Amino acid sequence: MKRYSLVILMVAYSLVCLSQEENKHTIGLDANYLYNARPKGIGIKDNFNYGFSLLITERIDKLRVGFGINFSTFNYTRDQNSAYKVVHKVKYLNFPLLFFFNNNSIRLVKISPYGGIIVNKVIRYDQVIYNPDTATSYKNVEQIPINLGFTCRAGVNVSKPIGKHFMLNAAPFADLKFVANGYHSSGYDELPDSFLTFGFRLGFDYLF
């Protein structure tokens, strides 16, 4: 009985210590700007792309481990000629697992290199077709691939505390997709995919 009582007291003491440790966890929201460096052929132009993220992290010594969910777009235009063109619009749900290394602090600004793996899932693929001989048409490619894509991310997070429980973050990053989501048949039904993406995210964290 004394042995069990000792174990219970040790567990309770550990929980109290953990509960007293401040800023061990964060929950953050951010907006992303994305530039897709896909091979630029004749008549191919990258359009405005964006994303939004929710990320939860836990601090383990000087390492923060984060996981969450992200929505992002991949839009580009392919001009067949001066009048006929197709706008490709792809929407993704992404699931990041990221590691932040808190190894530097300059006054009140913290610089943290980070990297990790992101799982990509296509949730919608649309085409807008501009043809001078017919009216503009909209096509939803319903048979989107079920294959998951995998992406490596590397970047630098710059953060500044605001008060005791908030942190402003800005982070440039680069994504390298090493497993594509898949392809459709040839022609304009081919699922566009960008294997190299540069981005910038801006947001804030709540620390607790």
N, C-alpha and C positions, 0 to 999 in steps of 0.2 A: 504493500500500500504506500509506504514511504517513497518507493522508487517511482510509482506512477505520479505521486504528488510532486516529486522533484521534476519530472519531465513536463508536467502541466505548467509548473512555475517557470521553467526555462522557456517554453513556447510562449507563454504570456509575456514574459520579459522581452523576448525578441520582437513580438508584435508591437509592444509599447515603444521600443526603440525605433522600429521602422515607421510607426505613425508619427513620431516626433521629428523625423528627418524631413526637412522642407524641400520643396522643388525637386522631388525625386521623379515626378511624372509631369508630362505636358500633354495638352491637347491643342492642336493648331489647325488653322484654316489659311489657305493661300490661293492666289490666282497665278496662272502661268501664261507666259507668252512662248510660243514654239516656232522655230524655224527648221524646216525639214530640208536637209541637204541631199535629197535624192538626185540621181543623175539628171541633169537638165538637158533634155534633147530639144530638137527644134519644136517650138510652139508649146513647151511645157513651162508653166509658171506656178510657183508656190503662192498660195493665198494666205490670208490671215488665219492663224491657228491659235487656239487658246485652251486652257484647262482650269479645273478647280480641284482642290485636294482637301481631305481631312486626314490628319496624321496624329497618332498617339505614340508617345515615346516614354521610355523608362530609363533612368540613369543607373548605370552600373559602373561605379568608380568614375573614370574619365571617358567612358563610352556611353553614348545614348543609342538605344535600339528602338527603331520606330517602325510601325506598320500602319496601314490605312487603306484608303480608297481614293481614286482619282478619276475624274472624267476629262477626256481630251478629244480634240478634233484633228483630223488630217484632211485638209482641203487643197486641191490644186486644179488648175485649168490646163486642158490640152487642146490646142488649136490645130484642127486638121488643115484649115486654110484660113484666109482672111475673114471668112464669114461663118464657117462651120466650126463649132467648138463644143467641148463637153467639160462641164465642171463636176469633178469627183468630190464627194463629201462622205467622209468616214468618221464614225463616232466610236470611241473606245471606253470601256471601263478597265482601269488598271489597278493592280493591287501591289503596292510597293513594300519591300522589306529593306530598310535603310539603316546604316550604321554611321553615327556622327562621332568624330574624334575631337574631344574638347582639349586641345593641347596648347592653346594660345589665348592670351587675353591682353588687349591693349587698352588700358584705362577701363572704360565702361563698354568697350566693344569687344565681342568675342568672335574669334575666327575659327571655324570648325570644318576641316575637310570631311567629306562624307561620300559614301558609295553604297551600292547594294544591287539587288535584283528586283525587277518589276515584271509581274505577269500581266499580259495584255489580252483582253477579250473584245472582239468586235461586236458591237451591239446594233449597228445600223450602217448601211451603205446606200447612198442615193446618188443619182446622176441627174444633172440638168443639161439638156441637149438644146443648143441653139442652132437652128437650121434655117437659112434664108428662104428655103422653098416651102417650109411648113411652120406651124406655130411652135413656140417653145414648149418642149415636153419635159415631164418629170418622171423619173423611173426609180422605183425602190427595188434594189436587188435583194430579193427575199432570201435566196439561198446563200446566206453568208456562211463562211466556214466555221466549223465548231472547234477548229484547232486553236490552242492557246499559243500566243507568242511570248517570247522571253527576251528581256532587255537588261543590259548592264547600265548603271548610271554612276557617274562620277561628277563631283562638284565641290564648291566651297560655300559654306553658309556663314553669312555675316549677321550677327544679331546684337541688338542693343536693348538692355533692360528698360522697361517703362514702369516705374513703381516697383512693388514687391512681387507681383504675381503675373506681370505681362512682359512679353518679349517681342520686339519687332524684328522680322527676319527678311533678308534679301539674299538670293542665292543664284548665281549662274551655274549651269550644269550642261553636261553632254550625255546623250543616250546612244548606245550602240545596240541595235537589235540583232541578236545572234540566232533566233528562231523566229521565222516569219509566221504569220497567222494562216497563210494558205492562199490559194488562187482559184479563180473560176476558169471558165473556158477562155479561149483566146479572144482578142479584140477588146472592146470597151467594157466587157464584163470582168476583165481581170481586176482582182482586188489590188488597189494601189497599196504600197507599203514603203515606208521610209526606214532605211537601215541606219541612218545617222541623223540625229536631231540635236540641235542646240536650243537651249531654253533659258528662261529667267523666271524665277518665282518670287513673289512678294506677299508677305502675310504676317500673322502674329500668332503667338502661343500664349496659352494660359498655363501657368505653373502651379502645381499643387503637390 
